[in-house]
Structures are given as structure tokens and as C-alpha cells.
Amino acid sequence: MHSIRRAVEVLFVLTLAALLVGGVAFVAGQAIALVAGQGEWLALLNSTIKAPICIAASICAIAGFLLSYKRRQNQEQPQKAGAR
């Protein structure tokens, strides 16, 4: 069970990194296209980068949701003091 959690953690980190890098590239590309006045560049960015970013965001969100559940660990309950 520990290896499954580790795999989900790795998936979360990788998709988060891909999402952040893709998001920065997408926004920077849009800014450059707007400054240059190139509507074709905006359409190209929208058709090529947007779908993978959305997929990475979805996978990252699901992995993060799964990681929010923690296994209960067997913890010893503190013993209560007896009455005197």
C-alpha cells in the first residue's frame, strides 16, 4: 500500500511541474503574441498547449485529492489515570 501512495505522490509532483511549466509558457506566449499583434500565434498556442495543460491539471487534481486521504496509523492511546 505504501508503494501505491508513493506512486501517486510522484504522479502529483510530475504533473504539477508540467502544469506550472506549461502554464508559464502558455501565458508568456500569449503575452508575446498580443504585443506582436499575431492572432495566429494565439490560435496556435490555444490548439497545441492548452489541451495538455488541462489534462495535467486534471491528473494533478485527482492525485492531490487521493493524497488528502491518510491511512490511520496505529497510535497508542494515552492511558487514563485511575481513580484513587
C-alpha positions as CSV (number, residue, x, y, z in Angstrom):
1,M,0.0,0.0,0.0
2,H,2.9,2.3,0.7
3,S,4.2,1.9,-2.9
4,I,0.8,3.0,-4.3
5,R,0.9,6.2,-2.2
6,R,4.5,6.8,-3.3
7,A,3.4,6.4,-7.0
8,V,0.6,8.9,-6.5
9,E,3.0,11.3,-4.9
10,V,5.4,11.0,-7.9
11,L,2.5,11.5,-10.3
12,F,1.3,14.5,-8.4
13,V,4.7,16.2,-8.4
14,L,5.4,15.4,-12.1
15,T,2.0,16.7,-13.3
16,L,2.3,19.8,-11.0
17,A,5.7,20.6,-12.6
18,A,4.3,20.0,-16.1
19,L,1.3,22.2,-15.3
20,L,3.4,25.0,-13.9
21,V,5.9,25.0,-16.8
22,G,3.1,24.7,-19.4
23,G,1.2,27.5,-17.7
24,V,4.1,29.8,-17.7
25,A,4.9,29.0,-21.4
26,F,1.2,29.5,-22.3
27,V,0.8,32.9,-20.6
28,A,4.2,34.1,-21.8
29,G,3.3,33.0,-25.4
30,Q,0.0,34.8,-25.2
31,A,1.7,38.0,-23.9
32,I,4.2,37.9,-26.7
33,A,1.5,37.2,-29.3
34,L,-0.6,40.1,-28.0
35,V,2.4,42.5,-28.1
36,A,3.3,41.4,-31.6
37,G,-0.3,41.5,-32.7
38,Q,-0.3,38.0,-34.0
39,G,-3.7,36.4,-33.7
40,E,-2.4,33.2,-35.4
41,W,0.1,32.7,-32.6
42,L,-2.8,32.9,-30.1
43,A,-4.7,30.3,-32.0
44,L,-1.6,28.1,-32.3
45,L,-1.0,28.3,-28.6
46,N,-4.6,27.5,-27.8
47,S,-4.7,24.5,-30.0
48,T,-1.3,23.0,-29.0
49,I,-0.6,23.8,-25.4
50,K,-4.0,24.3,-23.8
51,A,-5.2,20.6,-24.0
52,P,-2.1,19.1,-22.4
53,I,-2.1,21.7,-19.6
54,C,-5.8,20.9,-18.9
55,I,-5.0,17.2,-18.8
56,A,-2.0,17.7,-16.5
57,A,-4.2,19.9,-14.2
58,S,-6.9,17.2,-14.1
59,I,-4.4,14.4,-13.2
60,C,-2.7,16.7,-10.7
61,A,-6.0,17.5,-9.0
62,I,-7.1,13.8,-8.8
63,A,-3.7,12.8,-7.4
64,G,-3.9,15.6,-4.9
65,F,-7.3,14.6,-3.8
66,L,-6.2,11.0,-3.3
67,L,-3.2,12.2,-1.3
68,S,-5.5,14.0,1.1
69,Y,-6.6,10.7,2.5
70,K,-4.2,9.4,5.0
71,R,-4.1,5.9,6.4
72,R,-4.9,5.6,10.0
73,Q,-1.8,4.8,11.9
74,N,-2.0,2.6,14.9
75,Q,-1.3,5.0,17.7
76,E,-1.3,4.0,21.3
77,Q,-4.0,5.8,23.3
78,P,-2.6,7.5,26.3
79,Q,-3.7,5.6,29.4
80,K,-6.1,7.5,31.7
81,A,-5.1,7.8,35.3
82,G,-7.2,5.6,37.6
83,A,-9.3,7.0,40.4
84,R,-7.7,6.9,43.8
